[in-house]
Amino acid sequence: MKDNSRIRKNLLLMLTMTLFMISILLEPQAQDKGPETSLTWNDLGLGGVPEGVSTDELVMIESLEEGRGTWEFEGRIMQDRGPIPIQGKMDITGSLKGGMLPMWALTLNWPREDPEHAIFYSIMVAPENKQIELMLFRIGPVRVGAEGKPTKDDLVKAQRIPFKGDWDLEHRRILWKQSRLPGKMGVKDEPDQLKSQTLEMESFEMILADNGSVTIQNTKSAVGGFEISGKTTARMGDPVVKETLAYNRDMRFATRDDVSEAHIKPYIPGAAVDITLNLQRNGHYALYKIGEKDFLKFLDDLWQGKEREKGVAVNQREMAKHFERLGWEPFENAISYNSPSKPNGAMSNYYYNAKTGMVFENTGYW
């Protein structure tokens, strides 16, 4: 049973990273505004991290956040006939708050002008067995089109290799070693003769400087593997400004316009004021004030012309199940309204008190 559970987990992680990479490539990234914040594991929404777990990896995360944006990249690719120098560009994207776990994508395109090739490094940070586990999927190389991006089908079909990483704080270096997922990603067990063999596995090092630059070096590749080395040399354009919202903390905003998180705004009415927001890894809670007319119009807009569900009276005890652990006092005479469910499962529940104009919001998404 434990093996089956681990297989399912690895399948989910691989699917998550692939979907994350597709979304990075096919959709624009929102830019958050605000000053730098100091990080803790609790800030990242990883509430399962036990007490006393190393915080060294937070330095690595801060470097990935610092590096977000586009960089010039110079390096070389090893082939049978010798090394081939390349000049390309590396886009560093991702988020402390994107999806189930913190994830980043390093996308290398070359040549720098009119790219023809790409390789992707998708990095995930997760608590595992009372420690922090670093995972990476390298996807490609793959041919790209006019905008330096492959088609969705080409990306899904591209070669992908999983790695696990060890972070060396002193040298700001991750040693990535190729890993083998159980049972060929859960399809079936490997033949006994393969299990008994010691297969040559790939490894490489990634150095993350405090200014966000990236170096890839010391690749040790299996026969026929892909070997690349190089480093980012200079920024192309401005860096992506740092994210400001932290998990599990009450944050207050005068209006919705003051909330910089693009994925949160659609769930909060535009006319809402005096907003308190508490961000979770898989959703958020919000408390704010809004007039009844504006609130009902917001609900109608959510349902996009379809007849919305009628409100249901909810007592304080029922409300307390959702909000009491935040320290938010449930109020009397609440009417509960639901938003329509989105294809990805995202949905909101609103508790409205028409007398005071106060709303409690509970939004869940993946």
MOFENVEN-V215286 format. One record per residue. RES is the residue in one letter. SS is DSSP state (a for helix, b for strand, c for the rest). PHI is phi in degrees with one decimal (* if undefined). NEAR is the number of other C-alpha atoms within 10 Angstrom. Layout:
RES/SS/PHI/NEAR + RES/SS/PHI/NEAR
This chain:
M/c/*/6 + K/a/-65.1/7 + D/a/-62.8/11 + N/a/-62.8/12 + S/a/-63.3/10 + R/a/-67.5/15 + I/a/-60.4/19 + R/a/-62.1/15 + K/a/-64.8/14 + N/a/-67.0/16 + L/a/-60.4/16 + L/a/-64.8/13 + L/a/-63.6/17 + M/a/-65.8/21 + L/a/-63.7/12 + T/a/-59.0/17 + M/a/-67.7/23 + T/a/-65.9/18 + L/a/-63.9/13 + F/a/-61.5/18 + M/a/-64.2/26 + I/a/-61.3/18 + S/a/-66.1/13 + I/a/-61.6/18 + L/a/-79.0/19 + L/a/-97.7/12 + E/c/-128.9/8 + P/c/-69.1/8 + Q/c/-94.9/14 + A/c/-70.2/13 + Q/c/-109.6/14 + D/c/-94.5/17 + K/c/-119.6/16 + G/c/135.9/11 + P/c/-78.0/9 + E/c/-66.9/13 + T/c/-120.9/13 + S/c/-75.3/9 + L/c/-104.7/14 + T/c/-133.6/13 + W/c/-63.0/19 + N/c/-65.8/14 + D/c/-59.7/20 + L/c/-83.5/20 + G/c/76.7/21 + L/c/-93.7/20 + G/c/-65.2/14 + G/c/-82.4/12 + V/c/-72.6/18 + P/c/-68.2/15 + E/c/-61.2/7 + G/c/84.5/8 + V/c/-67.5/12 + S/c/-54.5/13 + T/c/-103.1/12 + D/c/-58.3/14 + E/a/-66.7/20 + L/a/-63.7/17 + V/a/-65.5/17 + M/a/-60.8/22 + I/a/-63.9/20 + E/a/-61.6/21 + S/a/-67.3/20 + L/a/-62.4/27 + E/a/-65.1/25 + E/a/-63.8/21 + G/a/-81.6/26 + R/c/-55.9/25 + G/b/136.3/20 + T/b/-114.8/22 + W/b/-126.8/25 + E/b/-70.8/19 + F/b/-133.1/25 + E/b/-124.5/21 + G/b/-170.6/18 + R/b/-150.8/16 + I/b/-116.8/14 + M/b/-88.6/15 + Q/b/-128.7/13 + D/c/-57.1/6 + R/c/-88.5/6 + G/b/120.4/9 + P/b/-73.3/13 + I/b/-116.9/11 + P/b/-70.8/14 + I/b/-132.7/18 + Q/b/-125.1/17 + G/b/-137.0/21 + K/b/-141.0/26 + M/b/-120.3/29 + D/b/-98.4/21 + I/b/-110.2/25 + T/b/-128.8/22 + G/b/132.5/25 + S/b/-161.9/21 + L/c/-64.7/24 + K/c/-121.0/21 + G/c/-89.7/15 + G/c/77.6/17 + M/c/-65.1/17 + L/c/-139.9/22 + P/c/-62.1/19 + M/b/-141.6/25 + W/b/-136.0/26 + A/b/-124.5/26 + L/b/-107.6/24 + T/b/-110.7/23 + L/b/-105.0/25 + N/b/-113.3/28 + W/b/-152.2/21 + P/c/-60.8/17 + R/c/-63.7/18 + E/c/-95.4/11 + D/c/53.0/14 + P/c/-58.6/20 + E/c/-118.3/18 + H/b/-134.9/20 + A/b/-149.5/24 + I/b/-140.5/22 + F/b/-124.2/22 + Y/b/-119.0/21 + S/b/-105.3/22 + I/b/-111.0/22 + M/b/-131.4/21 + V/b/-115.4/20 + A/b/-145.3/17 + P/b/-75.9/17 + E/b/-151.8/12 + N/c/52.2/9 + K/c/61.7/13 + Q/b/-151.2/13 + I/b/-94.0/19 + E/b/-110.4/16 + L/b/-106.1/19 + M/b/-128.1/23 + L/b/-143.0/26 + F/b/-113.7/24 + R/b/-95.9/20 + I/b/-118.4/22 + G/b/107.4/20 + P/b/-71.6/17 + V/b/-143.9/19 + R/b/-74.4/19 + V/c/-125.2/20 + G/c/-97.7/13 + A/c/-60.4/9 + E/c/-96.8/9 + G/c/76.2/21 + K/c/-126.1/21 + P/c/-78.8/21 + T/c/-70.1/16 + K/a/-59.6/12 + D/a/-64.8/9 + D/a/-63.8/14 + L/a/-66.1/24 + V/a/-65.6/16 + K/a/-82.3/12 + A/c/-64.5/16 + Q/c/-61.9/14 + R/b/-133.5/19 + I/b/-124.8/17 + P/b/-85.4/19 + F/b/-133.3/22 + K/b/-118.7/19 + G/b/-119.8/22 + D/b/-120.6/16 + W/b/-92.8/20 + D/b/-107.8/14 + L/c/-62.6/14 + E/c/-57.9/7 + H/c/-104.4/10 + R/c/51.1/17 + R/b/-130.0/20 + I/b/-107.2/21 + L/b/-94.4/19 + W/b/-94.6/21 + K/b/-115.5/20 + Q/b/-59.1/21 + S/c/-114.4/17 + R/c/-119.6/13 + L/c/-74.6/16 + P/c/-62.7/18 + G/a/57.2/14 + K/a/47.9/12 + M/a/61.1/17 + G/a/87.0/17 + V/c/-73.9/9 + K/c/-164.3/9 + D/c/-71.3/11 + E/c/-72.1/12 + P/c/-57.9/9 + D/a/-58.2/8 + Q/a/-65.8/7 + L/a/-76.0/9 + K/a/-62.9/10 + S/c/-85.2/8 + Q/c/-86.7/8 + T/c/-96.4/7 + L/c/-87.6/9 + E/c/-71.0/11 + M/c/-113.7/15 + E/c/-86.7/20 + S/b/-150.4/20 + F/b/-160.3/20 + E/b/-111.7/20 + M/b/-129.2/21 + I/b/-102.8/21 + L/b/-114.9/24 + A/c/-76.9/19 + D/c/-69.0/16 + N/c/-88.9/12 + G/c/97.0/22 + S/c/-73.4/23 + V/b/-127.9/24 + T/b/-123.0/18 + I/b/-115.4/18 + Q/b/-154.2/18 + N/b/51.5/14 + T/b/-74.7/20 + K/b/-117.9/17 + S/c/-112.6/16 + A/c/-66.7/13 + V/c/-56.2/9 + G/c/81.2/8 + G/c/-78.2/13 + F/c/-104.2/15 + E/b/-118.0/19 + I/b/-140.7/22 + S/b/-141.8/19 + G/b/154.3/19 + K/b/-155.6/20 + T/b/-75.0/22 + T/b/-115.5/15 + A/b/-158.5/13 + R/b/-73.3/19 + M/c/-112.2/13 + G/c/85.7/9 + D/c/-83.6/10 + P/c/-69.9/17 + V/c/-73.8/19 + V/c/-65.9/17 + K/c/-71.0/20 + E/c/-74.1/19 + T/c/-117.0/16 + L/c/-74.2/23 + A/c/-114.0/22 + Y/b/-76.4/22 + N/c/59.4/20 + R/c/-133.5/15 + D/b/-76.8/17 + M/b/-123.4/15 + R/b/-117.9/17 + F/b/-137.8/15 + A/b/-70.6/13 + T/b/-139.1/18 + R/a/-65.3/20 + D/a/-60.4/13 + D/a/-79.6/13 + V/c/-83.7/20 + S/c/-89.1/17 + E/c/-76.4/18 + A/a/-63.9/11 + H/a/-80.3/10 + I/a/-95.2/15 + K/a/-54.0/14 + P/c/-59.9/11 + Y/c/-90.1/21 + I/c/-108.3/22 + P/c/-59.1/21 + G/c/-63.0/15 + A/c/-89.1/15 + A/c/-67.5/22 + V/b/-134.0/21 + D/b/52.0/15 + I/b/-88.2/21 + T/b/-113.3/18 + L/b/-122.6/22 + N/b/-127.9/19 + L/b/-90.8/22 + Q/b/-114.9/21 + R/c/-62.9/23 + N/c/-113.3/16 + G/b/161.5/18 + H/b/-152.7/19 + Y/b/-113.4/22 + A/b/-144.5/21 + L/b/-132.8/23 + Y/b/-158.4/24 + K/b/-118.6/21 + I/c/-161.1/22 + G/c/-68.5/17 + E/a/-61.8/16 + K/a/-60.1/9 + D/a/-65.4/14 + F/a/-66.9/21 + L/a/-66.1/16 + K/a/-63.9/12 + F/a/-60.1/17 + L/a/-62.5/19 + D/a/-60.0/16 + D/a/-65.6/14 + L/a/-61.1/17 + W/c/-82.8/16 + Q/c/51.7/11 + G/c/86.6/8 + K/c/-81.8/10 + E/c/-68.9/8 + R/c/-77.5/17 + E/c/-67.8/14 + K/c/-74.3/9 + G/c/-72.6/14 + V/b/-126.2/11 + A/b/-66.1/12 + V/b/-131.6/16 + N/c/-87.4/14 + Q/a/-63.1/14 + R/a/-63.0/12 + E/a/-65.3/11 + M/a/-63.4/19 + A/a/-60.6/16 + K/a/-60.2/10 + H/a/-97.1/15 + F/a/-123.3/18 + E/a/-63.7/13 + R/a/-67.6/9 + L/a/-84.3/13 + G/c/83.8/9 + W/c/-91.8/13 + E/c/-77.1/12 + P/c/-66.4/19 + F/c/-109.8/19 + E/c/-81.5/15 + N/c/56.7/15 + A/b/-89.3/24 + I/b/-113.7/17 + S/b/-94.7/21 + Y/b/-127.0/20 + N/b/-108.6/21 + S/c/-87.0/19 + P/c/-67.6/18 + S/c/-84.0/12 + K/c/-85.7/10 + P/c/-55.7/7 + N/c/-86.4/8 + G/c/92.6/10 + A/c/-66.0/16 + M/b/-160.3/17 + S/b/-119.8/20 + N/b/-122.7/17 + Y/b/-114.0/23 + Y/b/-112.9/24 + Y/b/-116.9/28 + N/b/-112.1/20 + A/c/-65.2/16 + K/c/-67.9/11 + T/c/-99.2/12 + G/c/75.0/14 + M/b/-92.6/21 + V/b/-126.9/24 + F/b/-102.1/23 + E/b/-121.9/24 + N/b/-125.4/20 + T/b/-116.4/21 + G/b/-117.9/16 + Y/c/-156.0/18 + W/c/-104.5/12
